[in-house]
Amino acid sequence: MALPNAPAWDTDELCIWFEIAYKAHTILCRIDASCFQTSLGAASVTEGACRVALRAQWPRIHAVALSQAEAGNLE
């Protein structure tokens, strides 16, 4: 499953913003760099390391984001 749009790195907040398709629209999601490092296997909190982890963990990230959307936790 491919990423729908190119994720955006936020240099001020050290996070990645990305979208998931959900029903008839998309939902904007965000993951902090520290979360990538502590929970998703990123080697560091740099943009490159977080992007590598995002690609490697995309099926897991996508599944969690969809389950959160289904539960009404994402707008």
Backbone torsions as a table, in degrees:
resi	resn	phi	psi	omega
1	MET	NA	123.1	-177.1
2	ALA	-85.9	154.9	173.6
3	LEU	-67.8	134.1	-176.2
4	PRO	-66.3	-41.3	177.8
5	ASN	-137.4	159.4	178.8
6	ALA	-62.6	122.8	177.5
7	PRO	-63.8	147.2	-178.7
8	ALA	-107.3	130.9	176.4
9	TRP	-86.8	128.9	178.3
10	ASP	-101.9	107.4	-176.3
11	THR	-71.6	-25.7	179.7
12	ASP	-74.6	-41.6	-175.9
13	GLU	-102.2	-0.8	-177.2
14	LEU	48.6	66.1	179.0
15	CYS	-152.4	167.0	174.9
16	ILE	-114.0	131.3	173.7
17	TRP	-101.1	136.5	178.2
18	PHE	-150.1	164.9	-179.4
19	GLU	-114.5	148.0	169.7
20	ILE	-122.8	145.2	174.9
21	ALA	-79.6	132.0	179.3
22	TYR	-144.8	117.1	-176.7
23	LYS	53.2	-123.1	-174.4
24	ALA	-96.2	13.2	-178.5
25	HIS	-147.9	-174.3	175.8
26	THR	-116.6	154.3	179.0
27	ILE	-120.6	131.4	177.7
28	LEU	-82.2	129.4	-178.3
29	CYS	-126.4	161.1	-176.8
30	ARG	-144.2	140.2	173.7
31	ILE	-131.6	128.1	177.9
32	ASP	-70.6	149.4	178.4
33	ALA	-59.2	-37.1	179.9
34	SER	-64.6	-34.1	176.7
35	CYS	-67.3	-39.9	176.6
36	PHE	-59.3	-41.2	-177.2
37	GLN	-73.4	-44.2	-174.3
38	THR	-81.9	-29.7	-172.9
39	SER	-121.3	-18.2	-173.4
40	LEU	-119.3	11.5	170.8
41	GLY	84.5	11.4	177.5
42	ALA	-68.0	140.0	-179.0
43	ALA	-71.2	-24.2	179.7
44	SER	-157.2	-175.4	179.3
45	VAL	-98.0	19.2	177.9
46	THR	-77.7	158.9	179.4
47	GLU	-56.7	-46.8	-178.1
48	GLY	-60.3	-45.8	-179.4
49	ALA	-65.0	-38.7	179.3
50	CYS	-68.4	-38.2	178.2
51	ARG	-66.0	-40.0	177.0
52	VAL	-61.5	-44.7	179.2
53	ALA	-65.4	-38.6	178.5
54	LEU	-60.5	-46.8	179.3
55	ARG	-64.8	-42.7	-177.6
56	ALA	-67.9	-35.1	-175.6
57	GLN	-102.9	10.5	-174.0
58	TRP	-53.2	-45.8	179.7
59	PRO	-57.7	-42.0	178.7
60	ARG	-66.7	-46.9	-179.9
61	ILE	-61.6	-44.9	-179.4
62	HIS	-62.5	-44.0	179.9
63	ALA	-62.2	-42.5	179.3
64	VAL	-67.1	-42.6	179.4
65	ALA	-62.4	-42.2	177.7
66	LEU	-63.7	-41.3	179.9
67	SER	-66.2	-36.2	176.6
68	GLN	-67.4	-38.4	177.1
69	ALA	-65.5	-43.7	178.6
70	GLU	-61.1	-35.7	-179.8
71	ALA	-78.2	-5.5	-180.0
72	GLY	83.4	15.1	-178.1
73	ASN	-86.7	-9.6	177.5
74	LEU	-120.6	145.8	179.0
75	GLU	-108.5	NA	NA
